[in-house]
Structures are given as structure tokens and as C-alpha cells.
């Protein structure tokens, strides 16, 4: 089977990074589809955000369930981390976090893309802000791509347009693509709040990116939640 | 985290190959655990077989659900294959088959092993009889191992003791390990029948292996289903 070189699948969570990737892909490919993994997100609002953005961007969205993380994550704590309110206190990762999770997400995305005759996969992984996650690094993406090509006998290519960008550069990227408004519908807050809480690590990282970019966050504009102190 | 070098996790389906891998692992490692992926097998008897064998072998068994395949598989048919009774007629693969499925299974096994402090993974993939599956090949396993090591920052090693064995050699392997009787509880038949139908491709491949090995299949002995014509 010859893949369609004008098509791409975006691994799409409804957050700022994958929404920027969606805009990037739409500028580059004639046919763009999205896949969202429903792994039991604590905040279902993330899935609603993804659906809303896909509609606004005019792209198909396929939600694929994956209940493995809940099963692995629920029993995964090795005892050396405190757990508070379903979040590992030390890391602020949801307790459905599983080592190598992006490997699973991207393999599912590749399997879906294969079935659609698409070899180009786009993901928002980034090692600039999240260097603590080994499954977000460029070297991991290179190894994973080789594994997918071998295991599927298909010329899978993983595109990571945000890999070496700062959050501020990511804001500039989607702005320069003319799609900044899509960010008005993204969800970032770890606490699942709308308007966002503004104090969790995810909100702080997002706010810092917009501040350094010199751009107002369209989400806060939409919600009338712009705080001059941010 | 230093992994326990005396421990291994076996990716365990309850079939002949992974049961042989379990026996191989028990001869080699002091601590052996098994993980079974419940991906919505059409024949739930496979899961029952896996549980029964784990008890007989005296090893822990963890069942991890994965509902992604049903979602991907159910919509995956590209229209160029006929489907009969839930099986793709051309291939006899269950219609939950997804390209690169072993990549997912082994990544889940590695995530589980990581959480247990275990780096050694054992799988029954084999390129001798199944060379049509790219995700069963030695080259794929090498690439996947590199991907898992990068993505988990953990010295994952994938062991494939059956990779270059014929089915007859696999029968000899478990016999020589003194564990032939474990095969009396394995499930192979694609039609989910007990006693096995004897005519589906899986039954035929199994029967051919025992015939060439010059060994009676303990499953058929147990069930009183030995047929002199086989």
C-alpha cells in the first residue's frame, strides 16, 4: 500500500501543544485527521475541548479508548511517592501516568494512520520544557519511528514541530500560522477548572509562555478572565 | 532504579508458544511473573487457559485490559477483505487484529515490568512459522527494544526464545524443560472449540508441530481426543 503523501494524522489531546500541531499540519498537508486517546482522563473537559477544536478546525476526529493506563496506573505506585487527590505530589502527574505512555499513544496513532493509508504522524512532544520525560525526547522519537516502520512495514514518519521550541515560540508559531484563536478552546489546567485555576504547574507554564511571547492568551480573553497580574 | 536481574515478565496468552516461554523463563529466572492482555479476545477461553496455566506453574498473572484494538479493529477493514463470522476470510486473523499489535502488547508488558522493577521481558514471537507478520520479526524486536529503552530510560531486554525455532523444535524445548504437561491446558483453536476443531489453520499448525516432533499433544491426551489420523 502506498501512503498518501499529502495527508497526516495529528495525535490530538485538545491542549495547547497538539492544537498548535494541528494548525501546523493544516498549513502543510491537504488532508489532516486527528486521533484522540481516551485513557480515562481525570478531567473529561479535555476530551470536550478536543472535539470542539476539531469542529472549529474542520478536521475529522477519532477518539480511541485505551483502558490499559487506568489498570496499570492504579496499581503502579511503587510506594516512594506520596499521592494527594489522585495526583502524585512530587510530579503533578495524574496517577494514570505510565512510563512510556507516549510510545503507546503514538503506536495507536500509527496503527490508525496505517488503516487510513497515512504515513505522516504529528505530535506535540517537546523536550524543551519537559526534559524530565524520556518518552518526549527527540532520540526516543527516532527510535520509536524505527520500531513502527519495522513492526508495520510502513514508512511511518513522526513529525515533532515543537520539539525544540520554548512555550513562547510555540505561541508565536500558531499565531504566525493565523490560528491563534484555536487556542481559545484548548484546555490546560491540571485542576480541570474553567476558567483555569492559574496556579497549577500547567497553568503557570502556559501563562509564562504567553507572557514571554507578548501575546494575550485567547482562552482568557474568551472567558473574560484576563488578570493583569499574570 | 536498578532492575532485579533474577526476574522476568512473560507476555502470556495461554497459548502453546507463550506457555513454552513461561517454562523457559522459569528455568532461567528465580522470579517470574506473567502479564496477559485482555484485548477483547473473541474466545474468552484463551483468558481462562492463561489463568489456569499460571496457577499450575505457580506464577503471578496480571490481566491488563486494552480496549483500543476493538475500537481500531472494528472500523479498520479497508474493504478489500471479506469478513466471515468475525474473521477476515483471507487471513483467518480475528477482526480485532491491528497492525503492529505486538508493539502495543510488548510496550504494555514493559510498562508493567518497569513498575515491578523488572527489565527482562519474554515473548513467544517467532518468525519461522509467521514470517508474514512484521511485528513478530527479530529485526522488529531489536528496534522495539531500542525504543522502549529510550522511552522508559530503563534497560529493557526482550527475550524471544522461540524466534528461530520450528513448531516441532518448540515442542522439544518445553519437553526438555520437563514442562510438557503445561501444554495440556493451552488453547490454540481459532474456532474456540474444546476439544479443538482440528481443522482451522491454528489447529493444523499445532498438530503438524507435534507430528514432526514425534510427541503426543498433551491437550488431546487430556481430552481423550487423540485421533490416529492426526
Interface residues (C-beta under 8 A of the other chain):
Chain A: X37 X64 X65 X66 X67 X68 X71 X72 X75 X76 X78 X98 X99 X100 X101 X102 X103 X104 X107 X108 X110 X111 X112 X114 X115 X117 X134 X135 X137 X139 X140 X143 X144 X146 X147 X148 X149 X150 X151 X152 X153 X154
Chain B: X37 X64 X65 X66 X67 X68 X71 X72 X75 X76 X78 X98 X99 X100 X101 X102 X103 X104 X107 X108 X110 X111 X112 X114 X115 X117 X134 X135 X137 X139 X140 X143 X144 X146 X147 X148 X149 X150 X151 X152 X153 X154
